[in-house]
Amino acid sequence: MLIEFRFKNYRSFRDEAVLSMEAVGLSSFKKSLIEQNKMKLLPGAAIYGKNGGGKSNVIRAF
């Protein structure tokens, strides 16, 4: 299970970027969270933004 993904200095990302699946400060949809090792994780994620914003570069880094 992917909990956190970090990368930096790749294509349009000079600084470190983090994709975290940990549910921090999320009070709604508590029933859909996944509990693993005392952590509450999100069941899914979405990457969205304007054209040319680096969405494809995140996928390429992965």
C-alpha positions in Angstrom: 0.0 0.0 0.0 1.3 3.4 -1.0 1.4 5.7 2.1 3.7 8.5 0.9 5.6 9.4 -2.3 8.3 12.0 -2.3 10.4 13.3 -5.2 12.5 16.4 -6.1 14.6 17.8 -8.9 12.6 16.1 -11.6 11.4 17.9 -14.7 9.3 20.9 -13.6 9.7 20.1 -9.9 12.9 21.7 -8.4 11.8 21.5 -4.7 10.6 18.4 -2.9 7.0 17.4 -3.6 5.0 15.0 -1.4 1.9 13.0 -2.1 0.7 11.7 1.3 -2.2 9.3 1.8 -2.4 10.0 5.5 -5.7 11.6 6.5 -4.7 14.5 8.7 -7.3 17.0 10.0 -10.1 15.3 8.0 -13.3 15.1 9.9 -15.8 14.1 7.2 -16.1 10.7 5.6 -14.5 9.0 8.6 -16.2 5.7 7.7 -14.3 5.4 4.4 -10.8 5.8 5.9 -8.5 2.8 6.1 -6.8 2.1 9.4 -3.3 0.6 9.2 -0.8 0.6 12.1 -2.7 3.2 14.0 -2.7 5.5 11.0 -5.8 6.7 9.1 -5.3 6.5 5.3 -7.2 7.8 2.4 -8.6 5.2 0.0 -7.8 7.2 -3.1 -6.3 10.4 -4.4 -6.7 12.7 -7.4 -4.2 15.0 -9.2 -5.8 17.9 -10.8 -4.8 21.4 -12.0 -4.4 23.8 -14.9 -2.8 22.8 -18.2 1.0 22.8 -18.0 0.9 22.6 -14.2 3.0 19.4 -13.9 0.3 16.7 -13.5 2.0 14.4 -16.0 5.4 15.0 -14.5 4.1 13.7 -11.1 3.0 10.5 -12.9 6.3 10.2 -14.7 8.2 10.6 -11.4 6.1 7.8 -10.0 
